Amino acid sequence: MAATNRGTFLSGAGLVWKWQRLVWWVFFVCLIFGFFSTQEMTERASSLLDHNMAAQRLVKGFDVSAVVLLQQLPDSPLEIHGHNIVHFSLLFVVFMLFATGGILAAYVLDEKPTTTAFFEAAGHHFWRFFRLLIYLAIVLLPIAGLAAASSVIRTHMEEQSISPYSGDHFLEAAAVVILLLLIIVRLWFDMAQVIAVAEDEKKMHRALRRAFGLLRRNFLSLFWLYLRVSIVAWALFAFGLYLWMFRLSPQSNVAAFLLSQLMILIWLGTRLWQRAGESLWYRNYQAKQVPEPAWTPPPAPMYMPTAAEPQQ
Amino acid sequence: MRLTKVFVLAAAVALSCGPAFSQATAATASVDTAAKPLSTRIVAYQIEAKLDASKHTIAASETLTYKNLTGQPQQTFPFHLYLNAFQPQSTFMTEVRRSGTRGNGPDSDWDPKHFGSISVDKLEVANAGDLTNKMEFIQPDDHNTDDHTVFQVTLPKAIAPGASVEFHIVFHDVLPRVVERTGYAHDFDMVGQWFPKVGVWWKNAWNCHQFHANSEFFADFGTFDVKITVPQNEIVGAGGDLVSSVNNSDGTKTLTYHSQDVHDFSWTASPSFSVVEDSWTGSQGPVKIHLLMSPGHMASAQRYIDAEKGTLRLFDQWYGPYPYDRITMVDPPHGGADAGGMEYPTLITLGTAVHMPRGVLAPEIVTEHEFGHQYWYGMVATNEFEEAWLDEGINSYTEVKVMDALYGKNTSAINFPFAQMSESGLQKISYLGDPDTDPIARFAWLFINSNSYGGITYGKTATVLLTLEKVIGEDTLRQALHTYFMRYRFTHPTGEDFLETLEEVSGKSLRWYFNQAIYGTQILDYSLTDAHSDPLKWWETSARGAKVSAKDEVYRTYVVVERKGEFVFPVDVDVKFDDGSSAVEHWDGQDRWVRYQYDRKAKIQSAQIDAHNQIIMDRDPFNNSFTEDSDPRAAHKLRTLWVFASEWLSQLLAWLT
């Protein structure tokens, strides 16, 4: 199983690379939304800062108080854009809900994601995945309850314990548990999506049930697959942040932009890596499930014409 | 510096064996009671206190000898009982619920077991007997009869001027869970404002305010002899010299402290402290630095020490000598942060975190700030209830100066490769959060809310003084602060005393400034609303078209400056032209606007109000300048950040799909 899993881990990355146009599509949509969401801010910031000598406080370094002052201005260029960002992020969620069908079709069927095939699959699965999203919200409720309970317990421990850190340590442990639970839930729902695409399953509760069964029987290999990719994602993201904050010159706008986009690209790529890995795993699983015929009739005696026989 | 680090490490190892080292070291402190007093000693407190470390309660008795230097007979004496503020119906709690307080404040679901209190079990007066029944709670500020933070007692007979009266008070403290500078957290006890403290006869009346959400303290100078009994495993720090330490047969120990020419006494105890000892020598001799570190915070110890030594040096050099032979620095534990960031005479509380980044200078700032209070509150003992700006505001100004000198002008609050912030920037943004609701000169509890109190009292006062440097010069202001300190140390000066000292030292009448900045709420905001050049003979230029050489063209340049706020302040306007020439205009700012006009064979290159960034009070520095050359890098940088934030949020939310 371990060997199979290692194969899935690397092959998943290979599958993402093979159909990398999917990554690029999603990335560019995300980037475009990002630009749209900040367009108004940029225009207002440009009109305020481009001919302004005080702007040097943001050019030669990054004066935090200057940013706060900008925020405090009555007609601040930063004033309204939190809403824009949230709106476009929600729009991106809808887009991803739509695109996931097309992405999974390419991974599960291992077929070139032409535009037509992509949109057909995306449209075909959109409402199914929307229903899955509702199921996901229901499943996440107890986890949210767990998080709230952890916070309460932490407060209680802080009050009762002599050690100043016992509450925090508990909360850190709880956060790890919750994070692992979230990975498991995502794994489960991703598998349901794979089943929905691979089997053209219309009933999402049935897909969820089958996915749960598969997950239960193959938990370690699947969880390890997801966990490893998650670790890679977080490690690369943290490394990117480190480079951005501590290694890049504050005046390197172009380099900062490229690095930030590379971080987003890698983050997106690793998420699709999880999906590709799981799709591959399911394909392999299906292949193993093809039943051996219970009884094979003996081969019929072959009749081979001989040279002596006359040709018809 | 490096030797200090080695010493700190060595001390930390040695002291991890127990509290004996610190006591032995501190016990060597000289107690020169014979020397001429630095202050007029009006009060003499002798207190014996016993801490129940498991219940966080203190059983204590106090003998207060009060010397009547009021110049008139006194029969009624008011006392503070600060710990009673931590009761649900107190004025403090009412104000906290209404409009917040510093720090976190009590939780909205504040558990009764976290309340604090102080009860007087017995009050006797020498030659007058038991007057416990004569005690009555008074509420001079708001008439809230449920507030028990001040009581008064009327003696059978008035105390003659120059005579003394001796109060014997038996009291019992219940420490609250850490809140507003005092209380317990885990095994840590911060014991501040814990004993019945007599009010101050000031401006020909008793000044003894209730404890409010936005106010601190006010008391007379004198001596303190305090015996503290704690379990033997407790490590104790206090605002006094350790005179003796005796182990008792019941597993406790009694520490005796003496302090003089101070107006308060506080102490702390925890078995988990690590002790770091250091010293610094200034113009008045050596000063022992006694640092008590909480678990997990040792990485910040050297940062505290470095900041403390740097601050001691600069205060000694700039404002005046530090006359005490010690400073105790207390690092509260994780979960006890509300005890941090507080000043008591010769004892300050600090604040850090387990993984405090080097680039966040919070440990340094809190060290500098709280030590600064040894001058602005400790020695120059202004009335924190009524004129909080005199301690917090002046102290925030000197915080800027010291932090800038020690850690760099643009990096004195945050110093990362990717982001920076100056101390003056920090003060300014705290002021501009709510710049014009309250004036600086206002009783602390009369501010509309804690944000306004904090922003105005700390941030605005610092910003006002930084801006004053432009009027009288940085060196003159420093000299004025030195004069103010030397003249008023160990007294209770008023705001007017401070302002008059500024005028006296600078030799300038500054009322026009103080009336707006200290007593008013006007906003200072100048704006460059127009800066452009046109060909003077535009009609000829248009007709001649491209045949005319640009260098022969005469341009008329207009620069318009508007005063957008009501605060009138003289400003300089620097105008630069593309032939390298320039002009500097000085405008008194009296009118609402001014237009400058230039006819030159050059077009405008740039125009800037306050080119040297001296008018820190100017609300909006982004409307002060214009440059012909476009530089889109700032906007691009912001866009990169925002696009990234937008994409990142999108990716996180898309996890749901």
Interface residues (C-beta under 8 A of the other chain):
Chain A: C30 L31 F33 G34 F35 S37 T38 M41 T42 A45 S46 L48 L49 D50 H51 N52 M53 A54 A55 Q56 L58 V59 G61 F62 D63 V64 S65 A66 V67 V68 L69 L70 Q72 L73 P77 L78 H81 I85 V86 F88 S89 L90 F92 V93 M96 L97 T100 F129 L133 L136 E158 E159 S161 I162 S163 P164 Y165 G167 D168 R186 W244 M245 F246 R247 L248 P250 Q251 N253 A256 F257 S260 Q261 M263 I264 W267 L268 R271
Chain B: R177 A185 H186 D187 F188 S272 S294 P295 G296 P333 H334 G335 G336 V354 N410 A413 I414 F416 P417 F418 A419 Q420 M421 S422 G425 L426 K428 I429 L432 G433 S606 Q608 D620 P621 F622 N624 S625 F626 T627 E628 D629 S630 D631 P632 R633 A634 A635 H636 K637 L638 R639 T640 W642 V643 F644 A645 S646 E647 W648 L649 S650 Q651 L653 A654 W655 L656 T657
